[in-house]
Amino acid sequence: MKPNEVAYFDLTAASAFTGGGLSVRTLRRLIATGRLPAFRPGGPGGKLLIRRRDLESLIEGSPAHLDLDRLVAEAVAEMRGKP
């Protein structure tokens, strides 16, 4: 990582880093299902932060595995009101 690169992103910045390919809602879903690590440095109620390298791994399809078909199916089911 270069000295001027950001090491952590909040959800809005993480979405922007993906070029809008992953919305804030999708990022929250990935965090909730354990597919994307995140933490709250201020404890409960604090801002969720994602490490840059975890986000890059997700985008590259590395250890933070992203199954787009499953993610889309979950989103469609949620919009239709099905759990």
Gaussian input, Z-matrix of N, CA and C with variables (Angstrom, degrees):
# hf/3-21g

backbone

0 1
 N
 C     1     B1
 C     2     B2     1     A1
 N     3     B3     2     A2     1     D1
 C     4     B4     3     A3     2     D2
 C     5     B5     4     A4     3     D3
 N     6     B6     5     A5     4     D4
 C     7     B7     6     A6     5     D5
 C     8     B8     7     A7     6     D6
 N     9     B9     8     A8     7     D7
 C    10    B10     9     A9     8     D8
 C    11    B11    10    A10     9     D9
 N    12    B12    11    A11    10    D10
 C    13    B13    12    A12    11    D11
 C    14    B14    13    A13    12    D12
 N    15    B15    14    A14    13    D13
 C    16    B16    15    A15    14    D14
 C    17    B17    16    A16    15    D15
 N    18    B18    17    A17    16    D16
 C    19    B19    18    A18    17    D17
 C    20    B20    19    A19    18    D18
 N    21    B21    20    A20    19    D19
 C    22    B22    21    A21    20    D20
 C    23    B23    22    A22    21    D21
 N    24    B24    23    A23    22    D22
 C    25    B25    24    A24    23    D23
 C    26    B26    25    A25    24    D24
 N    27    B27    26    A26    25    D25
 C    28    B28    27    A27    26    D26
 C    29    B29    28    A28    27    D27
 N    30    B30    29    A29    28    D28
 C    31    B31    30    A30    29    D29
 C    32    B32    31    A31    30    D30
 N    33    B33    32    A32    31    D31
 C    34    B34    33    A33    32    D32
 C    35    B35    34    A34    33    D33
 N    36    B36    35    A35    34    D34
 C    37    B37    36    A36    35    D35
 C    38    B38    37    A37    36    D36
 N    39    B39    38    A38    37    D37
 C    40    B40    39    A39    38    D38
 C    41    B41    40    A40    39    D39
 N    42    B42    41    A41    40    D40
 C    43    B43    42    A42    41    D41
 C    44    B44    43    A43    42    D42
 N    45    B45    44    A44    43    D43
 C    46    B46    45    A45    44    D44
 C    47    B47    46    A46    45    D45
 N    48    B48    47    A47    46    D46
 C    49    B49    48    A48    47    D47
 C    50    B50    49    A49    48    D48
 N    51    B51    50    A50    49    D49
 C    52    B52    51    A51    50    D50
 C    53    B53    52    A52    51    D51
 N    54    B54    53    A53    52    D52
 C    55    B55    54    A54    53    D53
 C    56    B56    55    A55    54    D54
 N    57    B57    56    A56    55    D55
 C    58    B58    57    A57    56    D56
 C    59    B59    58    A58    57    D57
 N    60    B60    59    A59    58    D58
 C    61    B61    60    A60    59    D59
 C    62    B62    61    A61    60    D60
 N    63    B63    62    A62    61    D61
 C    64    B64    63    A63    62    D62
 C    65    B65    64    A64    63    D63
 N    66    B66    65    A65    64    D64
 C    67    B67    66    A66    65    D65
 C    68    B68    67    A67    66    D66
 N    69    B69    68    A68    67    D67
 C    70    B70    69    A69    68    D68
 C    71    B71    70    A70    69    D69
 N    72    B72    71    A71    70    D70
 C    73    B73    72    A72    71    D71
 C    74    B74    73    A73    72    D72
 N    75    B75    74    A74    73    D73
 C    76    B76    75    A75    74    D74
 C    77    B77    76    A76    75    D75
 N    78    B78    77    A77    76    D76
 C    79    B79    78    A78    77    D77
 C    80    B80    79    A79    78    D78
 N    81    B81    80    A80    79    D79
 C    82    B82    81    A81    80    D80
 C    83    B83    82    A82    81    D81
 N    84    B84    83    A83    82    D82
 C    85    B85    84    A84    83    D83
 C    86    B86    85    A85    84    D84
 N    87    B87    86    A86    85    D85
 C    88    B88    87    A87    86    D86
 C    89    B89    88    A88    87    D87
 N    90    B90    89    A89    88    D88
 C    91    B91    90    A90    89    D89
 C    92    B92    91    A91    90    D90
 N    93    B93    92    A92    91    D91
 C    94    B94    93    A93    92    D92
 C    95    B95    94    A94    93    D93
 N    96    B96    95    A95    94    D94
 C    97    B97    96    A96    95    D95
 C    98    B98    97    A97    96    D96
 N    99    B99    98    A98    97    D97
 C   100   B100    99    A99    98    D98
 C   101   B101   100   A100    99    D99
 N   102   B102   101   A101   100   D100
 C   103   B103   102   A102   101   D101
 C   104   B104   103   A103   102   D102
 N   105   B105   104   A104   103   D103
 C   106   B106   105   A105   104   D104
 C   107   B107   106   A106   105   D105
 N   108   B108   107   A107   106   D106
 C   109   B109   108   A108   107   D107
 C   110   B110   109   A109   108   D108
 N   111   B111   110   A110   109   D109
 C   112   B112   111   A111   110   D110
 C   113   B113   112   A112   111   D111
 N   114   B114   113   A113   112   D112
 C   115   B115   114   A114   113   D113
 C   116   B116   115   A115   114   D114
 N   117   B117   116   A116   115   D115
 C   118   B118   117   A117   116   D116
 C   119   B119   118   A118   117   D117
 N   120   B120   119   A119   118   D118
 C   121   B121   120   A120   119   D119
 C   122   B122   121   A121   120   D120
 N   123   B123   122   A122   121   D121
 C   124   B124   123   A123   122   D122
 C   125   B125   124   A124   123   D123
 N   126   B126   125   A125   124   D124
 C   127   B127   126   A126   125   D125
 C   128   B128   127   A127   126   D126
 N   129   B129   128   A128   127   D127
 C   130   B130   129   A129   128   D128
 C   131   B131   130   A130   129   D129
 N   132   B132   131   A131   130   D130
 C   133   B133   132   A132   131   D131
 C   134   B134   133   A133   132   D132
 N   135   B135   134   A134   133   D133
 C   136   B136   135   A135   134   D134
 C   137   B137   136   A136   135   D135
 N   138   B138   137   A137   136   D136
 C   139   B139   138   A138   137   D137
 C   140   B140   139   A139   138   D138
 N   141   B141   140   A140   139   D139
 C   142   B142   141   A141   140   D140
 C   143   B143   142   A142   141   D141
 N   144   B144   143   A143   142   D142
 C   145   B145   144   A144   143   D143
 C   146   B146   145   A145   144   D144
 N   147   B147   146   A146   145   D145
 C   148   B148   147   A147   146   D146
 C   149   B149   148   A148   147   D147
 N   150   B150   149   A149   148   D148
 C   151   B151   150   A150   149   D149
 C   152   B152   151   A151   150   D150
 N   153   B153   152   A152   151   D151
 C   154   B154   153   A153   152   D152
 C   155   B155   154   A154   153   D153
 N   156   B156   155   A155   154   D154
 C   157   B157   156   A156   155   D155
 C   158   B158   157   A157   156   D156
 N   159   B159   158   A158   157   D157
 C   160   B160   159   A159   158   D158
 C   161   B161   160   A160   159   D159
 N   162   B162   161   A161   160   D160
 C   163   B163   162   A162   161   D161
 C   164   B164   163   A163   162   D162
 N   165   B165   164   A164   163   D163
 C   166   B166   165   A165   164   D164
 C   167   B167   166   A166   165   D165
 N   168   B168   167   A167   166   D166
 C   169   B169   168   A168   167   D167
 C   170   B170   169   A169   168   D168
 N   171   B171   170   A170   169   D169
 C   172   B172   171   A171   170   D170
 C   173   B173   172   A172   171   D171
 N   174   B174   173   A173   172   D172
 C   175   B175   174   A174   173   D173
 C   176   B176   175   A175   174   D174
 N   177   B177   176   A176   175   D175
 C   178   B178   177   A177   176   D176
 C   179   B179   178   A178   177   D177
 N   180   B180   179   A179   178   D178
 C   181   B181   180   A180   179   D179
 C   182   B182   181   A181   180   D180
 N   183   B183   182   A182   181   D181
 C   184   B184   183   A183   182   D182
 C   185   B185   184   A184   183   D183
 N   186   B186   185   A185   184   D184
 C   187   B187   186   A186   185   D185
 C   188   B188   187   A187   186   D186
 N   189   B189   188   A188   187   D187
 C   190   B190   189   A189   188   D188
 C   191   B191   190   A190   189   D189
 N   192   B192   191   A191   190   D190
 C   193   B193   192   A192   191   D191
 C   194   B194   193   A193   192   D192
 N   195   B195   194   A194   193   D193
 C   196   B196   195   A195   194   D194
 C   197   B197   196   A196   195   D195
 N   198   B198   197   A197   196   D196
 C   199   B199   198   A198   197   D197
 C   200   B200   199   A199   198   D198
 N   201   B201   200   A200   199   D199
 C   202   B202   201   A201   200   D200
 C   203   B203   202   A202   201   D201
 N   204   B204   203   A203   202   D202
 C   205   B205   204   A204   203   D203
 C   206   B206   205   A205   204   D204
 N   207   B207   206   A206   205   D205
 C   208   B208   207   A207   206   D206
 C   209   B209   208   A208   207   D207
 N   210   B210   209   A209   208   D208
 C   211   B211   210   A210   209   D209
 C   212   B212   211   A211   210   D210
 N   213   B213   212   A212   211   D211
 C   214   B214   213   A213   212   D212
 C   215   B215   214   A214   213   D213
 N   216   B216   215   A215   214   D214
 C   217   B217   216   A216   215   D215
 C   218   B218   217   A217   216   D216
 N   219   B219   218   A218   217   D217
 C   220   B220   219   A219   218   D218
 C   221   B221   220   A220   219   D219
 N   222   B222   221   A221   220   D220
 C   223   B223   222   A222   221   D221
 C   224   B224   223   A223   222   D222
 N   225   B225   224   A224   223   D223
 C   226   B226   225   A225   224   D224
 C   227   B227   226   A226   225   D225
 N   228   B228   227   A227   226   D226
 C   229   B229   228   A228   227   D227
 C   230   B230   229   A229   228   D228
 N   231   B231   230   A230   229   D229
 C   232   B232   231   A231   230   D230
 C   233   B233   232   A232   231   D231
 N   234   B234   233   A233   232   D232
 C   235   B235   234   A234   233   D233
 C   236   B236   235   A235   234   D234
 N   237   B237   236   A236   235   D235
 C   238   B238   237   A237   236   D236
 C   239   B239   238   A238   237   D237
 N   240   B240   239   A239   238   D238
 C   241   B241   240   A240   239   D239
 C   242   B242   241   A241   240   D240
 N   243   B243   242   A242   241   D241
 C   244   B244   243   A243   242   D242
 C   245   B245   244   A244   243   D243
 N   246   B246   245   A245   244   D244
 C   247   B247   246   A246   245   D245
 C   248   B248   247   A247   246   D246

   B1=1.4463
   B2=1.5273
   B3=1.3029
   B4=1.4636
   B5=1.5250
   B6=1.3214
   B7=1.4679
   B8=1.5248
   B9=1.3154
   B10=1.4676
   B11=1.5284
   B12=1.3376
   B13=1.4599
   B14=1.5262
   B15=1.3086
   B16=1.4553
   B17=1.5268
   B18=1.3375
   B19=1.4642
   B20=1.5272
   B21=1.3383
   B22=1.4598
   B23=1.5216
   B24=1.3303
   B25=1.4632
   B26=1.5213
   B27=1.3398
   B28=1.4546
   B29=1.5298
   B30=1.3149
   B31=1.4658
   B32=1.5234
   B33=1.3183
   B34=1.4647
   B35=1.5194
   B36=1.3227
   B37=1.4665
   B38=1.5249
   B39=1.3319
   B40=1.4679
   B41=1.5229
   B42=1.3260
   B43=1.4630
   B44=1.5216
   B45=1.3188
   B46=1.4661
   B47=1.5268
   B48=1.3344
   B49=1.4633
   B50=1.5291
   B51=1.3352
   B52=1.4685
   B53=1.5236
   B54=1.3122
   B55=1.4589
   B56=1.5186
   B57=1.3368
   B58=1.4584
   B59=1.5157
   B60=1.3265
   B61=1.4672
   B62=1.5148
   B63=1.3217
   B64=1.4621
   B65=1.5243
   B66=1.3143
   B67=1.4593
   B68=1.5244
   B69=1.3187
   B70=1.4618
   B71=1.5226
   B72=1.3116
   B73=1.4700
   B74=1.5274
   B75=1.3249
   B76=1.4642
   B77=1.5227
   B78=1.3257
   B79=1.4636
   B80=1.5261
   B81=1.3293
   B82=1.4715
   B83=1.5280
   B84=1.3174
   B85=1.4657
   B86=1.5359
   B87=1.3212
   B88=1.4665
   B89=1.5280
   B90=1.3206
   B91=1.4655
   B92=1.5277
   B93=1.3319
   B94=1.4651
   B95=1.5245
   B96=1.3254
   B97=1.4647
   B98=1.5264
   B99=1.3300
   B100=1.4559
   B101=1.5144
   B102=1.3093
   B103=1.4658
   B104=1.5235
   B105=1.3318
   B106=1.4616
   B107=1.5276
   B108=1.3383
   B109=1.4651
   B110=1.5331
   B111=1.3220
   B112=1.4683
   B113=1.5250
   B114=1.3105
   B115=1.4623
   B116=1.5207
   B117=1.3294
   B118=1.4695
   B119=1.5269
   B120=1.3293
   B121=1.4646
   B122=1.5261
   B123=1.3125
   B124=1.4635
   B125=1.5133
   B126=1.3328
   B127=1.4525
   B128=1.5167
   B129=1.3384
   B130=1.4624
   B131=1.5302
   B132=1.2879
   B133=1.4575
   B134=1.5180
   B135=1.3327
   B136=1.4617
   B137=1.5205
   B138=1.3010
   B139=1.4606
   B140=1.5265
   B141=1.3399
   B142=1.4630
   B143=1.5197
   B144=1.3195
   B145=1.4576
   B146=1.5209
   B147=1.3195
   B148=1.4608
   B149=1.5216
   B150=1.3287
   B151=1.4644
   B152=1.5215
   B153=1.3065
   B154=1.4637
   B155=1.5248
   B156=1.3366
   B157=1.4670
   B158=1.5251
   B159=1.3502
   B160=1.4647
   B161=1.5244
   B162=1.3222
   B163=1.4604
   B164=1.5246
   B165=1.3282
   B166=1.4635
   B167=1.5261
   B168=1.3317
   B169=1.4643
   B170=1.5223
   B171=1.3133
   B172=1.4597
   B173=1.5211
   B174=1.3141
   B175=1.4622
   B176=1.5226
   B177=1.3237
   B178=1.4618
   B179=1.5245
   B180=1.3361
   B181=1.4558
   B182=1.5146
   B183=1.3272
   B184=1.4612
   B185=1.5263
   B186=1.3354
   B187=1.4566
   B188=1.5295
   B189=1.3005
   B190=1.4637
   B191=1.5242
   B192=1.3297
   B193=1.4691
   B194=1.5291
   B195=1.3028
   B196=1.4596
   B197=1.5212
   B198=1.3295
   B199=1.4570
   B200=1.5301
   B201=1.3294
   B202=1.4654
   B203=1.5163
   B204=1.3347
   B205=1.4640
   B206=1.5267
   B207=1.3169
   B208=1.4607
   B209=1.5268
   B210=1.3161
   B211=1.4561
   B212=1.5268
   B213=1.3172
   B214=1.4653
   B215=1.5250
   B216=1.3324
   B217=1.4639
   B218=1.5309
   B219=1.3291
   B220=1.4645
   B221=1.5223
   B222=1.3204
   B223=1.4653
   B224=1.5236
   B225=1.3269
   B226=1.4706
   B227=1.5233
   B228=1.3313
   B229=1.4634
   B230=1.5250
   B231=1.3254
   B232=1.4597
   B233=1.5256
   B234=1.3329
   B235=1.4689
   B236=1.5244
   B237=1.3123
   B238=1.4709
   B239=1.5217
   B240=1.3237
   B241=1.4535
   B242=1.5080
   B243=1.3289
   B244=1.4625
   B245=1.5209
   B246=1.3445
   B247=1.4734
   B248=1.5078
   A1=108.67
   A2=115.60
   A3=121.53
   A4=109.85
   A5=118.05
   A6=121.05
   A7=114.61
   A8=118.62
   A9=120.37
   A10=113.24
   A11=118.16
   A12=120.75
   A13=110.50
   A14=115.31
   A15=121.99
   A16=109.12
   A17=117.12
   A18=121.40
   A19=111.71
   A20=116.98
   A21=122.25
   A22=109.73
   A23=115.34
   A24=121.52
   A25=109.57
   A26=116.74
   A27=118.41
   A28=105.89
   A29=118.21
   A30=120.40
   A31=113.13
   A32=117.28
   A33=120.39
   A34=110.95
   A35=116.61
   A36=120.38
   A37=110.96
   A38=117.44
   A39=120.88
   A40=110.43
   A41=116.83
   A42=120.47
   A43=110.49
   A44=116.57
   A45=120.64
   A46=110.62
   A47=117.49
   A48=121.87
   A49=110.93
   A50=116.93
   A51=120.55
   A52=111.62
   A53=117.04
   A54=120.17
   A55=111.90
   A56=116.02
   A57=120.33
   A58=112.56
   A59=116.97
   A60=121.13
   A61=112.62
   A62=116.68
   A63=122.00
   A64=107.33
   A65=116.68
   A66=120.89
   A67=109.91
   A68=116.25
   A69=121.30
   A70=109.03
   A71=117.07
   A72=121.27
   A73=111.02
   A74=116.83
   A75=120.87
   A76=110.30
   A77=117.16
   A78=120.29
   A79=110.47
   A80=117.61
   A81=120.94
   A82=110.45
   A83=116.41
   A84=121.43
   A85=110.28
   A86=116.73
   A87=120.64
   A88=111.00
   A89=116.77
   A90=121.31
   A91=109.83
   A92=116.95
   A93=121.67
   A94=112.41
   A95=117.04
   A96=120.60
   A97=112.38
   A98=117.00
   A99=120.59
   A100=115.06
   A101=117.30
   A102=120.04
   A103=112.74
   A104=116.45
   A105=121.00
   A106=108.19
   A107=117.35
   A108=119.60
   A109=111.51
   A110=115.49
   A111=121.74
   A112=107.81
   A113=116.63
   A114=120.37
   A115=109.94
   A116=114.80
   A117=122.81
   A118=107.70
   A119=117.71
   A120=119.15
   A121=113.76
   A122=118.08
   A123=121.18
   A124=113.08
   A125=117.61
   A126=121.50
   A127=110.84
   A128=117.33
   A129=120.89
   A130=111.24
   A131=115.84
   A132=120.81
   A133=113.16
   A134=116.44
   A135=120.43
   A136=110.82
   A137=115.30
   A138=121.88
   A139=110.25
   A140=116.59
   A141=121.34
   A142=109.44
   A143=117.01
   A144=121.51
   A145=110.34
   A146=114.87
   A147=122.89
   A148=107.38
   A149=116.43
   A150=119.00
   A151=109.68
   A152=115.76
   A153=122.11
   A154=111.23
   A155=117.46
   A156=119.16
   A157=112.02
   A158=118.62
   A159=120.55
   A160=110.37
   A161=116.28
   A162=120.39
   A163=110.58
   A164=116.83
   A165=120.30
   A166=110.96
   A167=117.58
   A168=121.38
   A169=110.78
   A170=116.18
   A171=120.41
   A172=110.53
   A173=116.44
   A174=121.43
   A175=110.72
   A176=116.56
   A177=121.15
   A178=112.39
   A179=117.36
   A180=120.80
   A181=113.68
   A182=116.89
   A183=121.84
   A184=110.84
   A185=118.74
   A186=121.53
   A187=115.68
   A188=118.51
   A189=119.93
   A190=106.45
   A191=116.92
   A192=124.02
   A193=111.60
   A194=115.78
   A195=122.43
   A196=108.79
   A197=116.69
   A198=122.27
   A199=107.03
   A200=116.16
   A201=120.45
   A202=112.59
   A203=118.36
   A204=120.08
   A205=110.82
   A206=116.11
   A207=119.78
   A208=110.66
   A209=116.85
   A210=121.36
   A211=111.32
   A212=117.02
   A213=121.23
   A214=109.93
   A215=117.20
   A216=120.67
   A217=110.89
   A218=117.17
   A219=120.97
   A220=111.21
   A221=117.12
   A222=121.08
   A223=110.89
   A224=117.11
   A225=121.28
   A226=109.78
   A227=117.09
   A228=120.54
   A229=110.79
   A230=117.06
   A231=120.93
   A232=111.15
   A233=116.74
   A234=120.05
   A235=110.98
   A236=116.89
   A237=120.86
   A238=111.95
   A239=116.31
   A240=120.53
   A241=114.10
   A242=117.06
   A243=120.84
   A244=108.48
   A245=116.94
   A246=119.71
   A247=113.55
   D1=137.47
   D2=179.36
   D3=-77.65
   D4=154.79
   D5=-176.69
   D6=-56.74
   D7=-32.43
   D8=-176.71
   D9=-94.47
   D10=4.09
   D11=179.00
   D12=-83.35
   D13=145.46
   D14=179.15
   D15=-76.13
   D16=134.99
   D17=-179.63
   D18=-89.49
   D19=-26.41
   D20=-177.50
   D21=-133.34
   D22=149.14
   D23=177.36
   D24=-124.65
   D25=145.43
   D26=164.27
   D27=-82.18
   D28=177.52
   D29=-173.69
   D30=-62.83
   D31=-39.96
   D32=-179.56
   D33=-65.68
   D34=-44.43
   D35=179.02
   D36=-67.28
   D37=-35.89
   D38=178.41
   D39=-64.39
   D40=-41.62
   D41=177.24
   D42=-62.63
   D43=-43.49
   D44=178.58
   D45=-63.69
   D46=-38.48
   D47=179.48
   D48=-60.74
   D49=-32.64
   D50=179.05
   D51=-82.60
   D52=4.45
   D53=-178.56
   D54=72.53
   D55=22.98
   D56=-178.07
   D57=81.70
   D58=2.47
   D59=-179.91
   D60=-66.59
   D61=-27.12
   D62=176.37
   D63=-123.98
   D64=116.18
   D65=-179.66
   D66=-74.83
   D67=166.80
   D68=176.51
   D69=-58.71
   D70=-41.95
   D71=179.65
   D72=-61.79
   D73=-43.75
   D74=178.70
   D75=-64.61
   D76=-41.35
   D77=177.78
   D78=-61.27
   D79=-42.41
   D80=177.43
   D81=-60.17
   D82=-41.52
   D83=179.68
   D84=-64.35
   D85=-42.60
   D86=178.82
   D87=-64.10
   D88=-37.81
   D89=177.93
   D90=-67.88
   D91=-45.99
   D92=-178.36
   D93=-61.51
   D94=-33.17
   D95=-179.12
   D96=-90.41
   D97=1.68
   D98=177.06
   D99=81.81
   D100=9.00
   D101=-178.89
   D102=-85.37
   D103=-13.60
   D104=177.71
   D105=-138.40
   D106=115.51
   D107=179.17
   D108=-67.65
   D109=143.32
   D110=176.58
   D111=-153.53
   D112=163.83
   D113=178.79
   D114=-149.70
   D115=162.33
   D116=177.14
   D117=-116.45
   D118=101.14
   D119=-177.06
   D120=-63.17
   D121=-25.41
   D122=180.00
   D123=-93.10
   D124=7.71
   D125=-177.54
   D126=82.99
   D127=-169.42
   D128=-179.09
   D129=-54.31
   D130=135.73
   D131=-178.27
   D132=88.90
   D133=-10.19
   D134=177.81
   D135=-79.06
   D136=170.73
   D137=-179.18
   D138=-72.78
   D139=133.75
   D140=175.39
   D141=-72.31
   D142=132.54
   D143=177.02
   D144=-123.12
   D145=144.70
   D146=179.66
   D147=-121.09
   D148=132.43
   D149=176.43
   D150=-70.59
   D151=138.73
   D152=-179.84
   D153=-54.08
   D154=-45.70
   D155=-176.61
   D156=-67.08
   D157=-30.50
   D158=175.49
   D159=-67.47
   D160=-40.32
   D161=178.34
   D162=-67.13
   D163=-41.75
   D164=177.44
   D165=-63.01
   D166=-39.59
   D167=177.38
   D168=-62.77
   D169=-41.27
   D170=178.53
   D171=-62.16
   D172=-46.37
   D173=-179.23
   D174=-63.38
   D175=-39.88
   D176=-178.75
   D177=-78.92
   D178=-8.78
   D179=179.40
   D180=80.41
   D181=22.47
   D182=-179.84
   D183=-80.76
   D184=-147.55
   D185=-173.26
   D186=-49.82
   D187=-37.47
   D188=176.33
   D189=-79.67
   D190=82.26
   D191=-171.76
   D192=-66.06
   D193=135.44
   D194=179.31
   D195=-119.81
   D196=114.28
   D197=177.41
   D198=-102.56
   D199=93.86
   D200=-174.63
   D201=-61.94
   D202=-39.25
   D203=179.36
   D204=-59.75
   D205=-45.02
   D206=179.84
   D207=-66.25
   D208=-41.65
   D209=180.00
   D210=-61.95
   D211=-43.15
   D212=177.96
   D213=-64.68
   D214=-43.48
   D215=179.09
   D216=-60.52
   D217=-41.27
   D218=177.73
   D219=-64.19
   D220=-41.61
   D221=-179.93
   D222=-65.29
   D223=-42.87
   D224=179.13
   D225=-63.95
   D226=-44.58
   D227=179.00
   D228=-61.23
   D229=-40.02
   D230=179.00
   D231=-65.02
   D232=-41.21
   D233=179.63
   D234=-66.76
   D235=-30.28
   D236=178.82
   D237=-84.02
   D238=-3.14
   D239=178.07
   D240=83.99
   D241=20.02
   D242=178.74
   D243=-107.18
   D244=136.13
   D245=-179.40
   D246=-68.87

